[in-house]
């Protein structure tokens, strides 16, 4: 039996560990199985670029728990975006990416494919499995839900999201010390989250938990208020800019600084409309998503707020690459291993789907049908822990 692994999309603190956990379980249940990976996700599948796992990895799989990133590489490729695949040279003009990918899996003799990614990765896997089934090829596909945004329906907690929040808090704990370099300093912490504010909210929550564990000297320039969060902006909440500017101006006057946690998707529609009104093209990726790193929402908000707050210095810092590239923390590693073990057991029973915590089944770990997987889930900002943050800082 041949097992193939594929990781795709952006990084999250779970990819290497997920493969390690899958290998661990296969070694326990089916030690003679052959393991391989497609290099750089669906790009490698289309190009036939593979990597054979050495036998030693079965006895040393726990080394992968120590790493962030992916041991087989990632890319953002949508198999249904024919033009993109042709323009990148992944397929020839006139070819169908699904046909090319299916033929490659047949040629490689893959029996089970494990995809580790977000909704795009797993919906592509579903389309591929259905395509193969129509051609009579028996392939089992079992995915693991990866994304730091925690925005996949009906997954209660995606792999890597907890760690990304924890690492974002560590990042800002250092950045916050910059408030001592200037009077009236505005610091904007831009956090990943295109449509979902969970990561921004969770990062602010983790950061404030860290503040609870340290002492301060208010007699010096070291008060809790100076280091604390003053605003959390997420895509799910509308807010009045003028009122916020007035509130934060008072905060600036009182504590000589303002710290904002900003989801990169907050206010995105406004920014896009402004760009298009100027006759400029909005940069997008192969999935049609706006390239947020090129638009720089943090810089845009900094310009809007700086004058209103009378800021002497403005600092915009992004924790995205720092947070998403970490190795998993304890909570995530436990969830990764439980999910991966279920994925292996399901695959050996020839059951396809995504192994995750099912919100529609009381948050229990189970195999979720691909047809139920959707992206763009919004953060429930009515959650008690988030309301406690809002009540505390506003």
KEFI-82725 format. One record per residue (C-alpha): residue number from 1; residue in one letter; y, z, x. Coordinates in nm, 4 decimals. Each point is the difference from the previous one (the first is absolute). Layout:
! KEFI-82725
  pos  code         v         w         u
  NUM     a         Y         Z         X
...
This chain:
! KEFI-82725
  pos  code         v         w         u
    1     x    0.0000    0.0000    0.0000
    2     x    0.3491   -0.0873    0.1259
    3     x    0.3074    0.2029   -0.0860
    4     x    0.3537   -0.1299    0.0568
    5     x    0.3266    0.1960    0.0054
    6     x    0.3474   -0.1328   -0.0688
    7     x    0.3318    0.1885    0.0124
    8     x    0.3146   -0.1608   -0.1356
    9     x    0.3633    0.0568   -0.0915
   10     x    0.2218    0.2519    0.1756
   11     x   -0.1355    0.2900    0.1993
   12     x   -0.0803    0.3391   -0.1495
   13     x   -0.1457    0.3148    0.1597
   14     x   -0.3519   -0.0777   -0.1172
   15     x   -0.1164   -0.3398    0.1249
   16     x   -0.1779    0.0976    0.3209
   17     x   -0.1342    0.3178   -0.1588
   18     x   -0.1290   -0.1921   -0.3033
   19     x   -0.2024   -0.2315    0.2200
   20     x   -0.1238    0.3018    0.1938
   21     x   -0.1142    0.1675   -0.3217
   22     x   -0.1675   -0.3169   -0.1292
   23     x   -0.1861   -0.0379    0.3290
   24     x   -0.1018    0.3679   -0.0096
   25     x   -0.1528   -0.0321   -0.3454
   26     x   -0.1773   -0.3289    0.0724
   27     x   -0.1499    0.1574    0.3121
   28     x   -0.1363    0.2823   -0.2149
   29     x   -0.1401   -0.2172   -0.2793
   30     x   -0.0766   -0.3355    0.1659
   31     x    0.0153    0.0338    0.3825
   32     x   -0.1345   -0.3515    0.0659
   33     x    0.2863   -0.1700   -0.1837
   34     x    0.2104   -0.2554    0.1913
   35     x    0.3745    0.0679    0.0033
   36     x    0.2886   -0.2419    0.0554
   37     x    0.3692   -0.0339   -0.0726
   38     x    0.2354   -0.2835   -0.0870
   39     x    0.2918    0.0094    0.2419
   40     x    0.3418    0.0488   -0.1586
   41     x   -0.1128    0.0065   -0.3604
   42     x   -0.0230   -0.3121   -0.2142
   43     x    0.1530   -0.2025    0.2819
   44     x   -0.3115    0.0644    0.2075
   45     x   -0.2247   -0.0783   -0.2951
   46     x    0.1668   -0.3388   -0.0503
   47     x   -0.0102   -0.0828    0.3716
   48     x   -0.3484    0.1366    0.0583
   49     x    0.1231    0.2536    0.2552
   50     x   -0.2479    0.2844    0.0116
   51     x   -0.0851    0.3016    0.2102
   52     x   -0.3516    0.1397    0.0292
   53     x   -0.0238    0.3774    0.0072
   54     x   -0.1936    0.1286    0.3033
   55     x   -0.3042    0.2184   -0.0763
   56     x    0.1694    0.2929    0.1771
   57     x    0.2609    0.0268   -0.2753
   58     x   -0.2616    0.1389   -0.2377
   59     x   -0.0368    0.3113    0.2152
   60     x    0.3680    0.0238    0.0909
   61     x    0.1614   -0.0930   -0.3310
   62     x    0.2002    0.3251   -0.0063
   63     x    0.2185   -0.1367    0.2782
   64     x    0.1585   -0.2171   -0.2687
   65     x    0.1179    0.3123   -0.1828
   66     x    0.2372    0.0654    0.2887
   67     x    0.1943   -0.3245   -0.0333
   68     x    0.2625   -0.1493   -0.2268
   69     x    0.0301   -0.3762   -0.0381
   70     x   -0.3049   -0.2186   -0.0543
   71     x   -0.2750   -0.0742    0.2553
   72     x   -0.0391   -0.3475   -0.1463
   73     x    0.3648   -0.0884   -0.0700
   74     x    0.2035   -0.0724   -0.3124
   75     x    0.2008   -0.2856   -0.1498
   76     x    0.1643   -0.0886   -0.3309
   77     x   -0.1778   -0.3068   -0.1390
   78     x   -0.0410   -0.0866   -0.3668
   79     x   -0.3008   -0.2224   -0.0623
   80     x    0.1564   -0.1442   -0.3146
   81     x    0.3189   -0.1029    0.1856
   82     x   -0.1207   -0.3410    0.1171
   83     x    0.3327   -0.1185    0.1421
   84     x    0.0343    0.3078    0.2195
   85     x   -0.3543   -0.0322    0.1335
   86     x    0.0559   -0.3690    0.0822
   87     x    0.3400    0.0612    0.1632
   88     x   -0.1497    0.2694    0.2242
   89     x   -0.2901   -0.2222    0.1011
   90     x   -0.2649    0.2228   -0.1543
   91     x   -0.1376   -0.2909   -0.2030
   92     x    0.0443   -0.3767   -0.0036
   93     x    0.2100   -0.1850   -0.2540
   94     x   -0.2069   -0.0625   -0.3120
   95     x   -0.2269    0.2999    0.0514
   96     x   -0.0263    0.2991   -0.2315
   97     x    0.0244    0.3360    0.1836
   98     x   -0.2565    0.1560   -0.2327
   99     x   -0.2460   -0.2795    0.0825
  100     x    0.0625    0.0384    0.3731
  101     x   -0.0401    0.3786   -0.0147
  102     x   -0.3148   -0.0246   -0.2124
  103     x   -0.1564   -0.2565    0.2324
  104     x    0.0747    0.2222    0.2992
  105     x   -0.1689    0.2999   -0.1595
  106     x   -0.3039   -0.2151   -0.0778
  107     x   -0.0091   -0.1381    0.3536
  108     x    0.0216    0.3502    0.1451
  109     x   -0.2762    0.1220   -0.2309
  110     x    0.2000    0.2956   -0.1293
  111     x   -0.1770    0.2088   -0.2639
  112     x    0.2661    0.2690   -0.0520
  113     x    0.3751   -0.0269    0.0553
  114     x    0.2165    0.3115    0.0224
  115     x    0.3716   -0.0619   -0.0508
  116     x    0.2456    0.2734    0.0894
  117     x    0.3463   -0.0645   -0.1394
  118     x    0.2379    0.0303   -0.2916
  119     x   -0.0047   -0.1740   -0.3354
  120     x    0.0615   -0.3454    0.1524
  121     x   -0.2902    0.0398    0.2427
  122     x   -0.2426    0.1193   -0.2639
  123     x    0.1008   -0.2460   -0.2718
  124     x   -0.0503   -0.2784    0.2563
  125     x   -0.3439    0.1451    0.0710
  126     x   -0.0756   -0.0064   -0.3702
  127     x    0.1048   -0.3646   -0.0274
  128     x   -0.2155   -0.0832    0.3002
  129     x   -0.3054    0.1792   -0.1407
  130     x    0.0380   -0.1788   -0.3337
  131     x    0.0373   -0.3327    0.1814
  132     x   -0.3219    0.0618    0.1929
  133     x   -0.1868    0.1105   -0.3097
  134     x    0.0850   -0.3288   -0.1703
  135     x   -0.1530   -0.1840    0.2945
  136     x   -0.3149    0.2094   -0.0185
  137     x    0.0566    0.2052    0.3157
  138     x   -0.0898    0.3679   -0.0301
  139     x    0.2727    0.2041    0.1698
  140     x    0.0826    0.3646   -0.0688
  141     x    0.3640    0.0952    0.0586
  142     x    0.1116    0.3627    0.0100
  143     x    0.3609    0.0835    0.0774
  144     x    0.1845    0.3115    0.1102
  145     x    0.3546    0.0573   -0.1338
  146     x    0.2519    0.0142    0.2846
  147     x    0.3769    0.0270   -0.0334
  148     x    0.2608    0.2536    0.1087
  149     x    0.1927   -0.0705   -0.3220
  150     x   -0.2717    0.1538   -0.2191
  151     x    0.0760   -0.2658   -0.2604
  152     x   -0.3369   -0.1434   -0.1037
  153     x   -0.1242    0.0350   -0.3596
  154     x   -0.2246    0.1828   -0.0917
  155     x   -0.0359    0.1665    0.3423
  156     x    0.1253    0.3589   -0.0098
  157     x    0.0426    0.0290    0.3789
  158     x   -0.0203   -0.2957    0.2381
  159     x   -0.1360    0.0480    0.3497
  160     x    0.2602    0.0770    0.2651
  161     x    0.2848    0.0941   -0.2344
  162     x   -0.0181    0.3759    0.0588
  163     x    0.0114   -0.0481    0.3762
  164     x    0.2902   -0.2450   -0.0210
  165     x    0.2025    0.2623   -0.1897
  166     x   -0.0881    0.2686    0.2530
  167     x    0.0911   -0.2218    0.2940
  168     x    0.3255   -0.1111   -0.1646
  169     x    0.0930    0.3673   -0.0253
  170     x   -0.0731    0.0513    0.3705
  171     x    0.2158   -0.3025    0.0778
  172     x    0.2980    0.1301   -0.1954
  173     x   -0.0351    0.3509    0.1377
  174     x    0.1068   -0.1442    0.3354
  175     x    0.2575   -0.2406   -0.1415
  176     x    0.1698    0.2798   -0.1952
  177     x    0.1001    0.1641    0.3294
  178     x    0.2412   -0.2896    0.0449
  179     x    0.2306    0.1726   -0.2470
  180     x    0.1261    0.2079    0.2936
  181     x    0.1374   -0.3054    0.1847
  182     x    0.2919   -0.0591   -0.2352
  183     x    0.2085    0.1476   -0.2779
  184     x   -0.0409   -0.1434   -0.3512
  185     x   -0.3169   -0.1882    0.0828
  186     x   -0.1894   -0.2037   -0.2601
  187     x   -0.3709   -0.0388    0.0786
  188     x   -0.2091   -0.2355   -0.2105
  189     x   -0.3769    0.0228    0.0337
  190     x   -0.1415   -0.3286   -0.1295
  191     x   -0.3604    0.0386   -0.1150
  192     x   -0.2497   -0.2719   -0.0963
  193     x   -0.0483   -0.0649   -0.3703
  194     x    0.0776   -0.3377   -0.1535
  195     x   -0.0542    0.0838   -0.3674
  196     x   -0.1292    0.3540    0.0188
  197     x    0.1911    0.3085    0.1085
  198     x   -0.3036    0.2232    0.0566
  199     x    0.0131   -0.0169    0.3802
  200     x    0.3722    0.0750    0.0150
  201     x   -0.0370    0.2952   -0.2356
  202     x   -0.3121    0.1289    0.1747
  203     x    0.1631   -0.0335    0.3424
  204     x    0.3006    0.2001   -0.1162
  205     x   -0.2377    0.2607   -0.1409
  206     x   -0.1976    0.0262    0.3236
  207     x    0.3208    0.0204    0.2030
  208     x    0.1359    0.2860   -0.2091
  209     x   -0.3346    0.1817    0.0370
  210     x    0.0472   -0.0252    0.3759
  211     x    0.3493    0.1454   -0.0303
  212     x   -0.1507    0.2962   -0.1852
  213     x   -0.2027    0.0856    0.3095
  214     x    0.2864    0.0230    0.2491
  215     x    0.2937    0.2351    0.0428
  216     x    0.3710   -0.0851    0.0147
  217     x    0.3201    0.1477    0.1434
  218     x    0.2733   -0.0629   -0.2589
  219     x    0.2507    0.1693    0.2337
  220     x   -0.0436   -0.3015    0.2287
  221     x   -0.0288   -0.3660   -0.1026
  222     x   -0.3545    0.0739   -0.1140
  223     x   -0.0019    0.0748   -0.3708
  224     x   -0.2823   -0.1003   -0.2355
  225     x    0.2548   -0.1871   -0.2133
  226     x    0.1034   -0.2199    0.2916
  227     x   -0.3596   -0.1121    0.0573
  228     x   -0.0999   -0.0270   -0.3656
  229     x   -0.0301   -0.3108   -0.2178
  230     x    0.3053   -0.0816   -0.2127
  231     x   -0.1268   -0.2985   -0.1991
  232     x   -0.3258   -0.1850   -0.0705
  233     x    0.0364   -0.3537   -0.1338
  234     x   -0.3063   -0.1783   -0.1376
  235     x   -0.0486   -0.3273   -0.1939
  236     x   -0.1087    0.1791   -0.3170
  237     x    0.3276    0.1862   -0.0512
  238     x    0.3371   -0.1435   -0.0939
  239     x    0.3084    0.1819    0.1177
  240     x    0.3751   -0.0345   -0.0203
  241     x    0.1369   -0.0906    0.3425
  242     x    0.3457    0.1392   -0.0683
  243     x   -0.1335    0.3346   -0.1189
  244     x   -0.2362    0.0222    0.2934
  245     x    0.2801   -0.0863    0.2422
  246     x    0.2099    0.2810   -0.1460
  247     x   -0.2880    0.2483    0.0163
  248     x   -0.0865   -0.0912    0.3582
  249     x    0.3671    0.0063    0.1031
  250     x    0.0074    0.3683   -0.1001
  251     x   -0.3235    0.0554    0.1911
  252     x    0.1509   -0.1682    0.3059
  253     x    0.3073    0.2230   -0.0247
  254     x   -0.2143    0.3138   -0.0341
  255     x   -0.2650   -0.0542    0.2680
  256     x    0.1599   -0.2642    0.2250
  257     x   -0.2846   -0.2475   -0.0510
  258     x   -0.2194   -0.1754   -0.2564
  259     x   -0.3713   -0.0863    0.0238
  260     x   -0.1333   -0.2697   -0.2353
  261     x   -0.3646   -0.0973   -0.0495
  262     x    0.0021   -0.3607   -0.1212
  263     x   -0.2934   -0.2041   -0.1236
  264     x    0.0378   -0.3523    0.1383
  265     x   -0.0466   -0.1392   -0.3519
  266     x    0.2722    0.2142   -0.1587
  267     x    0.2815   -0.2271   -0.1135
  268     x   -0.1877   -0.3087    0.1218
  269     x    0.0889   -0.2080   -0.3065
  270     x    0.3694    0.0682    0.0603
  271     x   -0.0256   -0.1010    0.3653
  272     x   -0.1928   -0.3200   -0.0826
  273     x    0.2558   -0.1003   -0.2645
  274     x    0.2795    0.0479    0.2527
  275     x   -0.1764   -0.2174    0.2589
  276     x   -0.0701   -0.2761   -0.2528
  277     x    0.3586    0.0167   -0.1322
  278     x    0.1146   -0.0836    0.3533
  279     x   -0.2175   -0.3133   -0.0074
  280     x   -0.2464    0.1345    0.2550
  281     x   -0.3798   -0.0150   -0.0138
  282     x   -0.1912    0.3232   -0.0447
  283     x   -0.2718    0.0241    0.2691
  284     x   -0.3482    0.0381   -0.1504
  285     x   -0.3571    0.0238    0.1323
  286     x   -0.3055   -0.2041   -0.1035
  287     x   -0.0523    0.2262   -0.3030
  288     x    0.3560   -0.0594   -0.1198
  289     x    0.1068    0.3520    0.0958
  290     x    0.3540    0.0444    0.1306
  291     x   -0.0019    0.0650    0.3754
  292     x    0.1598    0.3416   -0.0092
  293     x    0.0176    0.0315    0.3779
  294     x    0.2327   -0.3007    0.0092
  295     x    0.2176    0.1160   -0.2905
  296     x    0.0453    0.3529    0.1384
  297     x    0.0585    0.2056   -0.3183
  298     x    0.0909    0.3055    0.2085
  299     x    0.2873   -0.1803    0.1689
  300     x    0.1189   -0.1342   -0.3350
  301     x    0.0111    0.3494   -0.1523
  302     x    0.1633    0.1378    0.3135
  303     x    0.2892   -0.2418   -0.0433
  304     x    0.0379    0.0956   -0.3649
  305     x    0.0060    0.3747    0.0668
  306     x    0.1756    0.0339    0.3361
  307     x    0.3551   -0.0511   -0.1227
  308     x   -0.0418    0.2048   -0.3163
  309     x   -0.1309    0.2969    0.1967
  310     x    0.2535   -0.0252    0.2784
  311     x   -0.2806   -0.0140    0.2534
  312     x    0.0947    0.0137    0.3684
  313     x   -0.3433   -0.1272    0.1026
  314     x   -0.2804   -0.1790   -0.1863
  315     x   -0.3624   -0.0057    0.1143
  316     x   -0.2720   -0.2029   -0.1741
  317     x   -0.3552    0.0644    0.1137
  318     x   -0.3285   -0.1476   -0.1261
  319     x   -0.3213    0.1986    0.0258
  320     x   -0.2245   -0.2816   -0.1286
  321     x   -0.1708   -0.1199    0.3169
  322     x   -0.0232    0.3538    0.1375
  323     x   -0.1638    0.1325   -0.3172
  324     x   -0.2316   -0.2866   -0.0870
  325     x   -0.1437   -0.0292    0.3518
  326     x   -0.1217    0.3603    0.0256
  327     x   -0.3605    0.1089    0.0016
  328     x   -0.1020    0.1780   -0.3223
  329     x    0.0663    0.3664   -0.0609
  330     x   -0.2636    0.2383   -0.1308
  331     x    0.0564   -0.0654   -0.3720
  332     x   -0.0166   -0.3752    0.0471
  333     x   -0.3005    0.0098    0.2311
  334     x   -0.1971    0.1956   -0.2573
  335     x    0.0906   -0.2505   -0.2748
  336     x   -0.0694   -0.2951    0.2307
  337     x   -0.3485    0.1240    0.0809
  338     x   -0.0899    0.0778   -0.3615
  339     x    0.1300   -0.3403   -0.1141
  340     x   -0.1702   -0.1919    0.2807
  341     x   -0.3329    0.1746   -0.0570
  342     x    0.0131   -0.0966   -0.3688
  343     x    0.0931   -0.3561    0.1000
  344     x   -0.3103   -0.0293    0.2191
  345     x   -0.2308    0.1491   -0.2620
  346     x    0.1402   -0.2338   -0.2655
  347     x   -0.0291   -0.3034    0.2255
  348     x   -0.3650    0.0718    0.0781
  349     x   -0.0584    0.0140   -0.3751
  350     x    0.1713   -0.3408   -0.0268
  351     x    0.2897    0.1401   -0.2019
  352     x    0.3429   -0.1557    0.0623
  353     x    0.3370    0.1666   -0.0572
  354     x    0.2507    0.2345    0.1612
  355     x   -0.0985    0.3550    0.0992
  356     x    0.2821    0.2331   -0.0988
  357     x    0.1260    0.2937   -0.2035
  358     x    0.0083   -0.1346   -0.3551
  359     x    0.3011    0.1182   -0.2032
  360     x   -0.1698   -0.1184   -0.3171
  361     x   -0.2964    0.2262    0.0711
  362     x    0.1711    0.3286    0.0748
  363     x    0.0735   -0.0943    0.3600
  364     x   -0.3698   -0.0023    0.0902
  365     x   -0.1253   -0.2101    0.2888
  366     x   -0.1819   -0.3066   -0.1308
  367     x   -0.0507   -0.3730    0.0313
  368     x    0.2817   -0.1767   -0.1836
  369     x   -0.0365   -0.3580   -0.1188
  370     x    0.2209   -0.2531    0.1795
  371     x    0.1383   -0.1158   -0.3336
  372     x    0.1620    0.3426   -0.0453
  373     x    0.1834   -0.0070    0.3333
  374     x    0.3722   -0.0733   -0.0256
  375     x    0.2971    0.0551    0.2248
  376     x    0.3518    0.1167   -0.0747
  377     x   -0.0897    0.3398   -0.1463
  378     x    0.3114    0.2130   -0.0409
  379     x    0.0374    0.3551    0.1216
  380     x   -0.0063    0.2593   -0.2772
  381     x    0.3315    0.1663    0.0794
  382     x   -0.0604    0.2588   -0.2710
  383     x   -0.2482    0.1697    0.2352
  384     x    0.0805    0.3698    0.0324
  385     x    0.0258   -0.0074    0.3792
  386     x    0.2553   -0.2830   -0.0065
  387     x    0.2042    0.1586   -0.2772
  388     x    0.0106    0.3173    0.2101
  389     x    0.1526   -0.2000    0.2873
  390     x    0.2596   -0.1571   -0.2288
  391     x    0.0947    0.3325   -0.1554
  392     x    0.0309    0.1584    0.3426
  393     x    0.2188   -0.2606    0.1677
  394     x    0.2258   -0.1193   -0.2825
